[in-house]
Amino acid sequence: MNTPKTQKGAGILAALFTVCLAASGVSAQTDLSHYCTAPNFSKFEERLVDVGHLLFFDPILSGNQSVACATCHHPDFATADGVALGLGDGGKGIGPEQTFDPSNLPEQRIPRNAPALFNLGAAEFTVMFHDGRLEEGREARRTPFAPGTIAHDLPMLAAQALLPLLSPDEMAGHYSENAISKAVRRGEVEAAWAVIAARVFAVPEYAERFAQLSSEQNITQIAKALGAFIATEWQADDSPFDRYICQQKPLSAHAITGAQLFYGKAKCSACHSGRFQTDHGFHAIAMPQIGPGKAERYESHARDTGRQRVTGDADDAYRFRTPSLRNVALTAPYGHVGAYADLEDVVRHHLDPVASLRAYDPGVVRLAPLSTADDFRILNDPEEMDRIAAANELMPIHLSDEEVASLITFLHALTDASGAKGRLGRPDNVPSGLQVP
């Protein structure tokens, strides 16, 4: 964090860098002084964070008690899971080495790539998930939880922690496998949460820890603990670029050139703006679609129209949330389905999305094995490919190979290694006695 003593000099350096950008043909509206103001991170009681830490790594929250939040958001993989589309319930292991459990075969892959969790405790993060189905708007909250449910008015991070618990593919399990999946199948959301809460509070250590925080024993306490942990654990705001702008620390000429491209010729900052390189908006950039798509159980397609599934607006078709680029060099694969395993490949996709879509090679995908999967249906569907291409918002931009290399160097300069590691790390064990992922 910057102290008030350093912020004056830091602001001067940020202003000088802005002048340098302008001299390179960048709009005078580009202003990096916000880098030198400490982010507004939410603060939580340490005891709440500590119990959230244990729950995040505890498979007790999943229907079959086989996967935890950390299975798909693991510190070893920069708060994601290192694969394009994870296996969730029915998967065994973590990361690229995960396989499926023959006795509990996953019905399909998780439809979207596991997003990184960096800086979600900062006040500006008011949009959750690739499609923004949970969103704190200026006038009202958007949420899949019906008014009157106990989760409807929870803080954003607490509310988002509850959604994976209800997903059959992610954590709940399928149909008649367990009491939670049965309740989900019947549409009894609160009944499913009640089963989870009963499990947790039946563990003496959890009951004792929560009793020190509240007299209530229900899912909201669990959600608040998970949200507090996520908000506190992975704060990544101390990268080499931050230190260059705000503390006058050295940065390579290659990275500075990349920053000038990022905020200038390459137009990256048109969407990847602000302190954490995101406008928190939704854009269609012709990303390849692989995997099962986002469909209801009674539907047979493999499409994913992104934001449109939330708003119902045809203009939102194939738009997905702009991800933050903090620690982006660590969070491969990239895109809403992890279509690109390499940072250079996804950068080049942005330069000419439609051409990249048309030339996409599915051989680059990093997928865990799943014998029942039909992963490339959309790539072989000319009409759907045309629809994805037609929705694209980005005009082609030419960069030389040297400029692309500089841009990638800058993206590496957004890495906060300490923030990526986390404050508390992976616990050796959890109160339930279940295996920690």
Secondary structure per residue as TSV (DSSP state, phi and psi in degrees):
chain	resnum	aa	ss	phi	psi
A	1	M	-	360.0	146.3
A	2	N	-	-83.8	137.5
A	3	T	-	-88.3	157.9
A	4	P	H	-53.2	-31.9
A	5	K	H	-63.2	-35.9
A	6	T	H	-88.1	-15.3
A	7	Q	H	-69.3	-30.9
A	8	K	H	-64.8	-52.1
A	9	G	H	-63.6	-36.2
A	10	A	H	-63.9	-41.1
A	11	G	H	-62.9	-35.8
A	12	I	H	-64.6	-44.0
A	13	L	H	-64.6	-41.0
A	14	A	H	-60.9	-40.6
A	15	A	H	-64.5	-40.9
A	16	L	H	-63.4	-40.3
A	17	F	H	-65.1	-37.3
A	18	T	H	-62.5	-41.4
A	19	V	H	-62.0	-41.4
A	20	C	H	-61.3	-41.4
A	21	L	H	-62.1	-44.9
A	22	A	H	-61.2	-38.9
A	23	A	H	-65.4	-21.8
A	24	S	T	-89.9	7.2
A	25	G	T	95.6	11.9
A	26	V	-	-85.9	145.4
A	27	S	-	-54.3	141.0
A	28	A	T	-65.7	-11.3
A	29	Q	T	-74.2	-15.3
A	30	T	-	-68.0	118.0
A	31	D	-	-134.3	119.9
A	32	L	-	-104.5	11.7
A	33	S	G	-64.1	-23.0
A	34	H	G	-64.0	-19.5
A	35	Y	G	-62.0	-25.3
A	36	C	G	-97.2	12.7
A	37	T	S	-112.4	126.5
A	38	A	-	-58.6	134.8
A	39	P	-	-60.3	151.0
A	40	N	-	-88.6	84.7
A	41	F	B	-87.7	140.3
A	42	S	-	-65.6	146.9
A	43	K	-	-111.6	142.2
A	44	F	-	-136.8	155.3
A	45	E	-	-64.1	136.8
A	46	E	H	-58.8	-37.5
A	47	R	H	-65.6	-32.9
A	48	L	H	-69.3	-42.7
A	49	V	H	-61.4	-41.9
A	50	D	H	-64.0	-42.5
A	51	V	H	-73.5	-32.2
A	52	G	H	-63.9	-36.1
A	53	H	H	-58.2	-46.9
A	54	L	H	-66.2	-43.7
A	55	L	H	-64.6	-36.2
A	56	F	H	-60.2	-32.7
A	57	F	T	-99.6	5.9
A	58	D	-	-103.0	119.3
A	59	P	G	-65.8	-3.5
A	60	I	G	-59.6	-23.8
A	61	L	G	-76.7	-16.0
A	62	S	S	-92.0	155.1
A	63	G	T	-55.3	-48.4
A	64	N	T	-95.9	8.8
A	65	Q	S	53.1	40.9
A	66	S	-	-119.9	-18.6
A	67	V	-	-133.0	153.0
A	68	A	-	-121.8	172.0
A	69	C	H	-53.9	-39.8
A	70	A	H	-69.0	-14.8
A	71	T	H	-59.7	-40.7
A	72	C	H	-101.7	-11.2
A	73	H	S	-131.5	73.8
A	74	H	B	-103.6	139.8
A	75	P	G	-61.1	-26.1
A	76	D	G	-68.3	-17.8
A	77	F	G	-123.5	38.3
A	78	A	T	53.7	47.2
A	79	T	T	66.4	16.1
A	80	A	B	-124.0	-149.9
A	81	D	-	-132.7	5.2
A	82	G	S	74.9	4.0
A	83	V	S	-125.7	161.8
A	84	A	S	-62.7	-54.3
A	85	L	S	-135.8	117.4
A	86	G	-	-74.2	174.7
A	87	L	-	-99.8	-23.6
A	88	G	-	59.8	-136.3
A	89	D	T	-60.1	128.9
A	90	G	T	97.2	-9.4
A	91	G	E	-85.6	158.2
A	92	K	E	-128.5	132.8
A	93	G	S	84.8	-174.3
A	94	I	S	-132.5	160.2
A	95	G	G	65.6	-159.9
A	96	P	G	-61.8	-16.5
A	97	E	G	-87.8	-1.1
A	98	Q	-	-66.4	146.9
A	99	T	E	-130.8	-179.1
A	100	F	E	-104.5	155.1
A	101	D	-	-88.8	112.9
A	102	P	G	-58.3	-25.5
A	103	S	G	-85.3	-9.6
A	104	N	G	-146.1	63.8
A	105	L	-	-62.6	126.7
A	106	P	-	-59.2	140.5
A	107	E	S	-71.7	-32.2
A	108	Q	S	-163.5	170.2
A	109	R	-	-69.6	159.0
A	110	I	-	-62.9	131.7
A	111	P	S	-66.4	-22.1
A	112	R	S	-131.0	155.8
A	113	N	-	-64.6	140.6
A	114	A	-	-68.6	117.2
A	115	P	-	-77.4	152.0
A	116	A	-	-68.3	158.5
A	117	L	-	-112.3	16.4
A	118	F	T	-69.9	134.6
A	119	N	T	65.6	18.0
A	120	L	T	-67.6	-13.6
A	121	G	T	-83.5	-4.0
A	122	A	B	-74.4	144.1
A	123	A	T	-59.2	-28.1
A	124	E	T	-72.8	-16.2
A	125	F	-	-83.5	92.8
A	126	T	-	-115.6	5.6
A	127	V	E	-124.1	124.8
A	128	M	E	-117.5	147.4
A	129	F	S	76.0	160.3
A	130	H	T	-59.1	-29.4
A	131	D	T	-106.4	0.6
A	132	G	-	67.9	30.1
A	133	R	S	-68.7	-13.0
A	134	L	E	-121.6	117.9
A	135	E	E	-152.0	133.6
A	136	E	E	-96.1	98.0
A	137	G	-	-81.8	172.3
A	138	R	S	-65.9	-32.1
A	139	E	S	-110.7	-28.1
A	140	A	-	-155.9	162.3
A	141	R	E	-92.0	138.0
A	142	R	E	-100.9	126.7
A	143	T	-	-153.1	146.3
A	144	P	S	-77.1	-6.8
A	145	F	S	-84.0	130.5
A	146	A	-	-67.9	145.1
A	147	P	T	-54.5	136.8
A	148	G	T	99.3	-19.9
A	149	T	S	-74.8	154.8
A	150	I	T	-66.2	-18.3
A	151	A	T	-92.9	-10.4
A	152	H	T	-60.0	-39.5
A	153	D	T	-107.4	15.1
A	154	L	S	-67.1	155.6
A	155	P	-	-54.1	152.1
A	156	M	H	-54.4	-49.1
A	157	L	H	-66.9	-33.3
A	158	A	H	-67.6	-43.4
A	159	A	H	-64.2	-42.7
A	160	Q	H	-66.2	-27.9
A	161	A	H	-67.2	-21.5
A	162	L	H	-83.1	-25.4
A	163	L	H	-64.0	-44.9
A	164	P	H	-60.3	-26.0
A	165	L	H	-65.2	-21.7
A	166	L	H	-98.0	-6.2
A	167	S	-	-84.4	120.8
A	168	P	I	-57.1	-39.5
A	169	D	I	-74.9	-32.6
A	170	E	I	-84.9	-60.9
A	171	M	I	-136.6	-27.5
A	172	A	I	-71.6	-33.7
A	173	G	-	93.5	173.9
A	174	H	S	-109.5	133.7
A	175	Y	T	46.1	-107.5
A	176	S	T	-98.5	20.5
A	177	E	S	-69.9	-31.5
A	178	N	S	-160.9	172.0
A	179	A	H	-63.6	-32.6
A	180	I	H	-70.6	-47.7
A	181	S	H	-64.4	-32.7
A	182	K	H	-65.3	-43.2
A	183	A	H	-65.0	-40.3
A	184	V	H	-62.0	-44.0
A	185	R	H	-59.6	-36.2
A	186	R	T	-81.6	-4.5
A	187	G	T	79.2	17.3
A	188	E	-	-96.8	79.0
A	189	V	H	-59.0	-50.2
A	190	E	H	-67.2	-30.6
A	191	A	H	-65.7	-39.2
A	192	A	H	-63.1	-45.2
A	193	W	H	-64.4	-34.6
A	194	A	H	-63.6	-38.0
A	195	V	H	-65.0	-44.2
A	196	I	H	-61.2	-46.7
A	197	A	H	-61.3	-42.4
A	198	A	H	-61.1	-40.5
A	199	R	H	-59.5	-49.7
A	200	V	H	-63.8	-48.1
A	201	F	H	-75.0	-9.3
A	202	A	T	-79.0	-13.4
A	203	V	S	-85.9	117.5
A	204	P	H	-52.0	-43.1
A	205	E	H	-64.8	-41.4
A	206	Y	H	-64.7	-43.7
A	207	A	H	-59.3	-42.5
A	208	E	H	-67.8	-43.3
A	209	R	H	-63.6	-44.1
A	210	F	H	-70.0	-33.1
A	211	A	H	-61.7	-27.4
A	212	Q	T	-75.2	-13.1
A	213	L	T	-107.7	-33.4
A	214	S	-	-160.7	154.8
A	215	S	S	-83.1	-11.9
A	216	E	-	-82.7	149.5
A	217	Q	-	-133.9	83.9
A	218	N	S	-150.2	-178.6
A	219	I	H	-64.5	-26.4
A	220	T	H	-65.1	-35.1
A	221	Q	H	-66.4	-39.5
A	222	I	H	-64.2	-44.1
A	223	A	H	-63.4	-43.6
A	224	K	H	-63.4	-37.5
A	225	A	H	-66.4	-44.4
A	226	L	H	-61.8	-44.6
A	227	G	H	-62.0	-41.3
A	228	A	H	-63.2	-41.2
A	229	F	H	-65.0	-48.5
A	230	I	H	-60.1	-41.8
A	231	A	H	-65.1	-31.0
A	232	T	H	-95.1	-34.5
A	233	E	H	-69.9	-43.3
A	234	W	-	-119.5	68.4
A	235	Q	-	-94.3	116.0
A	236	A	-	-122.8	87.1
A	237	D	-	-134.1	24.1
A	238	D	-	-132.8	61.4
A	239	S	-	-90.4	167.5
A	240	P	H	-55.7	-34.7
A	241	F	H	-68.9	-39.9
A	242	D	H	-58.3	-45.7
A	243	R	H	-68.9	-31.9
A	244	Y	H	-66.1	-47.7
A	245	I	H	-71.8	-39.9
A	246	C	H	-103.6	-18.9
A	247	Q	H	-127.6	6.3
A	248	Q	-	60.1	31.9
A	249	K	-	-79.1	151.4
A	250	P	-	-63.9	148.2
A	251	L	-	-140.8	140.9
A	252	S	-	-63.3	150.3
A	253	A	H	-60.0	-33.3
A	254	H	H	-62.5	-43.5
A	255	A	H	-69.3	-37.8
A	256	I	H	-64.7	-41.6
A	257	T	H	-60.0	-41.4
A	258	G	H	-63.1	-37.7
A	259	A	H	-65.3	-40.7
A	260	Q	H	-62.0	-38.9
A	261	L	H	-66.6	-43.7
A	262	F	H	-58.2	-45.6
A	263	Y	T	-90.6	1.9
A	264	G	T	-130.5	-108.7
A	265	K	T	-53.4	-41.6
A	266	A	T	-76.2	-15.4
A	267	K	-	61.0	24.1
A	268	C	G	-61.3	-38.1
A	269	S	G	-73.4	-3.8
A	270	A	G	-61.2	-32.5
A	271	C	T	-114.5	-38.6
A	272	H	S	-91.9	70.5
A	273	S	-	-106.9	173.9
A	274	G	T	81.6	-179.7
A	275	R	T	-57.9	-36.3
A	276	F	T	-110.6	20.7
A	277	Q	T	56.3	49.2
A	278	T	-	-153.4	140.7
A	279	D	-	-91.1	0.5
A	280	H	S	60.1	21.9
A	281	G	-	-101.9	-168.8
A	282	F	E	-129.9	131.6
A	283	H	E	-140.7	147.3
A	284	A	-	-101.7	117.3
A	285	I	-	-129.5	32.1
A	286	A	-	56.2	39.9
A	287	M	-	-68.4	136.1
A	288	P	-	-58.1	146.9
A	289	Q	-	-110.6	122.1
A	290	I	-	-129.6	170.4
A	291	G	T	82.7	-165.9
A	292	P	T	-76.1	-10.3
A	293	G	-	73.4	179.1
A	294	K	S	-106.7	98.6
A	295	A	-	-137.9	153.3
A	296	E	-	-73.1	162.2
A	297	R	T	-62.2	-26.7
A	298	Y	T	-86.4	-3.4
A	299	E	-	-98.2	151.3
A	300	S	-	-114.0	2.3
A	301	H	-	-82.0	170.5
A	302	A	-	-120.2	23.4
A	303	R	-	-77.4	158.9
A	304	D	-	-142.3	105.4
A	305	T	-	-93.6	10.4
A	306	G	B	63.0	-125.5
A	307	R	T	-58.2	-30.3
A	308	Q	H	-59.0	-32.4
A	309	R	H	-65.3	-21.8
A	310	V	H	-90.9	-46.8
A	311	T	H	-91.9	-24.2
A	312	G	-	76.5	4.5
A	313	D	-	-90.9	123.7
A	314	A	G	-60.8	-27.9
A	315	D	G	-68.6	-15.5
A	316	D	G	-93.1	5.3
A	317	A	T	-60.7	130.5
A	318	Y	T	67.9	16.0
A	319	R	B	-90.3	138.2
A	320	F	E	-132.7	156.4
A	321	R	E	-61.0	140.3
A	322	T	-	-70.3	117.0
A	323	P	-	-77.0	149.7
A	324	S	-	-65.1	149.1
A	325	L	-	-102.4	9.5
A	326	R	T	-65.5	127.0
A	327	N	T	62.8	25.2
A	328	V	G	-60.8	-30.5
A	329	A	G	-66.4	-14.8
A	330	L	G	-102.3	-9.3
A	331	T	S	-107.8	22.7
A	332	A	-	-59.4	152.0
A	333	P	S	-82.0	171.8
A	334	Y	B	-119.0	153.8
A	335	G	S	98.9	165.6
A	336	H	T	-65.4	-17.9
A	337	V	T	-121.0	13.3
A	338	G	-	64.3	36.4
A	339	A	-	-66.2	-26.4
A	340	Y	B	-114.0	122.8
A	341	A	S	-86.4	-13.8
A	342	D	S	-120.5	138.8
A	343	L	H	-62.1	-40.7
A	344	E	H	-62.6	-39.0
A	345	D	H	-63.0	-41.5
A	346	V	H	-74.1	-32.3
A	347	V	H	-62.2	-46.7
A	348	R	H	-65.4	-31.5
A	349	H	H	-58.6	-41.8
A	350	H	H	-64.0	-25.2
A	351	L	H	-71.8	-30.3
A	352	D	S	-155.5	78.5
A	353	P	H	-58.4	-41.8
A	354	V	H	-67.6	-45.8
A	355	A	H	-61.3	-39.5
A	356	S	H	-65.4	-41.4
A	357	L	H	-58.9	-46.8
A	358	R	H	-64.6	-31.5
A	359	A	T	-97.7	7.1
A	360	Y	-	-59.4	133.4
A	361	D	-	-106.8	109.4
A	362	P	G	-64.4	-9.9
A	363	G	G	-67.0	-14.1
A	364	V	G	-84.6	-8.2
A	365	V	-	-72.5	136.7
A	366	R	-	-101.1	98.0
A	367	L	-	-120.0	140.9
A	368	A	-	-72.6	149.3
A	369	P	-	-67.4	137.8
A	370	L	-	-154.4	109.8
A	371	S	T	-67.8	-21.3
A	372	T	T	-91.6	-0.7
A	373	A	-	-80.3	144.4
A	374	D	-	-121.4	88.7
A	375	D	T	-85.9	-21.7
A	376	F	T	-119.2	29.7
A	377	R	T	-59.0	-44.9
A	378	I	G	-68.3	-35.4
A	379	L	G	-62.8	-22.2
A	380	N	G	-104.0	16.5
A	381	D	-	-114.2	95.4
A	382	P	H	-56.8	-38.3
A	383	E	H	-67.3	-42.7
A	384	E	H	-69.2	-38.0
A	385	M	H	-60.7	-38.9
A	386	D	H	-64.3	-38.8
A	387	R	H	-66.6	-41.3
A	388	I	H	-62.4	-43.2
A	389	A	H	-65.1	-41.5
A	390	A	H	-65.7	-26.1
A	391	A	T	-81.1	-12.0
A	392	N	-	-56.3	137.7
A	393	E	-	-104.5	-12.3
A	394	L	-	-96.3	131.5
A	395	M	-	-81.5	148.8
A	396	P	-	-61.3	142.4
A	397	I	-	-131.0	134.7
A	398	H	-	-97.4	125.5
A	399	L	-	-126.5	142.9
A	400	S	-	-72.2	164.8
A	401	D	H	-58.6	-37.5
A	402	E	H	-66.1	-38.9
A	403	E	H	-67.7	-39.7
A	404	V	H	-61.0	-42.4
A	405	A	H	-62.8	-39.6
A	406	S	H	-65.6	-41.3
A	407	L	H	-61.5	-41.1
A	408	I	H	-67.4	-36.6
A	409	T	H	-61.0	-41.3
A	410	F	H	-62.2	-43.1
A	411	L	H	-61.0	-35.7
A	412	H	H	-65.9	-29.1
A	413	A	T	-74.1	-2.2
A	414	L	T	-94.0	8.4
A	415	T	-	-83.9	127.1
A	416	D	-	-109.9	95.7
A	417	A	H	-62.1	-38.4
A	418	S	H	-67.0	-43.7
A	419	G	H	-63.7	-35.1
A	420	A	H	-67.7	-34.6
A	421	K	H	-68.5	-35.4
A	422	G	-	91.7	163.4
A	423	R	S	-85.4	-43.1
A	424	L	S	-100.7	-29.2
A	425	G	-	74.3	-168.0
A	426	R	-	-83.2	125.7
A	427	P	-	-73.5	151.8
A	428	D	S	-71.4	-31.7
A	429	N	-	-152.8	168.0
A	430	V	-	-129.5	157.2
A	431	P	T	-57.3	-28.4
A	432	S	T	-70.6	-20.7
A	433	G	-	84.7	-1.2
A	434	L	-	-74.3	165.7
A	435	Q	-	-74.7	128.9
A	436	V	-	-78.0	128.1
A	437	P	-	-68.0	360.0
